[in-house]
């Protein structure tokens, strides 16, 4: 099937070239090529139909290919091929699960410590353990970091204190002032003998200059791209990206959250202005889970296995009195849609409130229904999204969900102070998730993500307080006013909604 598809791909590409130069070939040749191209489209439609995708996904692709054949064809090449995620990442899934089970074990001793939690919270952390194979930790300290100033100040400070190793994994790294500061600090630490490993997404960092990487490697820093793409049209992995933002220092301090490395995260980009974001500082035993996520990703790309006590020694920091922390990795290598299922579990477990902040809101039917049912049940359900978007099509797709959410009683707010990039869920003021995953289908099904799930930690209360401040800097969408928006906007929203399974 794969060889047939690639043959048709080659023929269709050739056909496209001929169509663009038809004056040189004549009507007869153009007619033949048009037939071949049409047959290629029909073949793709049959493949999509036989793959037994979700009905909404299947219908979307058939509409796109039928209504916009040429554009739809190339869009499918980049984003549509269902190449069986489990088969593509089977080796990674197997080695990751084996490593986590061997090192983390079942941790039945945590059952007693979880007894003070409510039954619904216990179920969530047990589900997270079963899906992600990492235990909930009661020996971890966390600190919520607000915006770029506080986040980068803490990151750069901790990097300067590194003694043995620094591990970094990022979706985007810019060759700008912030990126230069990071690079210079890392080079300085490398010269001091600190081991440094830098894993960057090949697509997210496609603008990162070769000079930047060359300087790092010259200093002894190991820099490796994640899933490099040499031939985009023929590469099955282009649509599966590493969206994680991870730093581990000496195995005892970790960072995870929404901020990549770049000047815009400090509000220095005129197109975005003020950048609202949240990151998390982690100290203690949960850092080991973050370390394992990095080391397994590193092993996947380099075949270098580093699972040893050198990197996995537990911290001796005193535990917090009550707070629980659990780090969970999600991605296309998982048998289950881990992040999506945990978000769903959080929503249906709520007793009082569900507060969500996400720059990209494109839920699937499960999440959408859960939110509507929660609001209809009388819970305080709030959705906070940016008023000024960075991706127009996602912006309009998000707004297409507002009417039914507002009808159900969900309170929808648009952040007006700048660009909102926080990825937060808070349930009942005591349970929270913060990390790299957006509330969208790409984070649920395609991206490699990592989130921290927090229970009654000091950082959870910080997230509650910051959310209320963000609401003060936002404007509530009024159902009656929103219904009077211009027709062309409704048309844009409906079109984007149709494409939402593809985004």
Steps between C-alpha positions, in 0.01 A plus 500: 500500500782741589684435174180546298433825680848633430470402134173690472658788688779519244251482214278768654794732560605452140143567396495823697816615328354422161179686579704807591683482167211387281577748223812301427324164480165537330146416592531124448786454748331733746185291477691178573678661794170633637361148497803366688475779756126432546567129549759585765241708688248216476760254629575723798126529578468121494801463733354753744164325493654156567713628789186522719590835647258695716201586276558876540862462385402285203226738386732799540767348278249390238350851488841666474622263228172524310458876526864605464678213321838660436535677835344206683740256336811679623342570839440128535862423412621720783241439769253230408669166469402263777808287517400317815667686784538191714690322224722801426597552865461140621865464601497826696175410675637160603836626626340793685249279681766247592733768636232669708375174648853384586608825665178643641333167579143479622559722807226338703641685803339818365153357551505591870616854425217544251239414763452866597393584144138496393389186320474677163854639531635157590342360186666768286850434636450124472391547139805719435724232652344229287522699177832676560673246729623775735389525864364796688773653717451648846867594526511777242498878526358708219484869418279655233695755296308789349598624153840515332680730742458271799539181299825586322645657815456169684618289206818700445571511875471123537709435188780707651493272808527176300779265608458177306249513213237710324234341280278713275213401271313771308256546218621851405833669563567840341833648398413830672604671824342243731628215285848652495498537878409134538763387251775704667412365844502144372834546324644646820378202705627255237846654533477437875448129428123481541335243272240667276247328276267705284207337317311734267205438271611500138189680373447741791865606478526504121597870512774443757827593331770245428749737657311484831516122504857491373619721786328277754647183355845656482483555877422132558121529528310208351223649284262260327187569289181311579348322198690689227314534170705483180223436248179651640261359240629146544571504873243332723623678814457865401164531675623362835692771680674527837313783672668440837686772694725333755811593696665274759800617700712250696197271533356706784347808335262504207296741291191433289222718363388720215806711418739422219829687458455834322462874541123493438458319833627818666254714307762634259316409181296795375246270332411334831577766760463388861540122526304328777637157585567261786783260575576265790814453711532152651732384778506154652419145403256580215796641306603138447189445288581808293855369463375164379276665240802686365734200513252280313455767232878530481536122469240495222698749292858401585479133608700602808357352820571714807264349759741483792518631856729771367193672357216344703608555861204617708522841663525523877279810523238481774153426367209737520244412765209418270566589138514236230688539170489269198686551169334337200627472143253473214563439134425300186706215645239439773239228460245739652460875445650561842472879535151514349375221728644667809345834407169320449535331839572833669191658345257222590643475854429865582259578782508880498701661223699447181728784387687466170753726331631404157629697200354240265157354577390230255347224712379166374144386567589332832653811655234731353217287635663469843532878528139560394364236738705645787364850433144371464545326836561836664880492530705816455654429159727768355700513178773761453647550154694779325313782330801571277598171334822387335324247275188636329352169387529356852349823638191468282473126562502568877226759471276255315457310828389807698126495421441151639731562796321824586162327461611240755611767747876497447655841570732591214759777539738662252831619643557862393830602659715321242544148368392221735716187470425333836400132492316454827213295642384557859230283659332577833777747592730213610577284197692644205686413182775713353730410215547505125168356381236729352128423509504391138506191284864540401613481863261212564595280204817613319749689715742371762394691814571504873281632780525528877190406697485672839289436806481752785848638447597860564540541126138391451383795707727729300335377181157574651604853595662570163194371315279749684740780405486387138119507512524863616707571187242333278158572358213257534329401178128577524279251321263760352782723374695208357196381306491836319851467354524555122401221265847480344647418843244223548599369158871506592424323829293229334770440238773484765281270711468267202880488478551467876570123491794581271653780710 
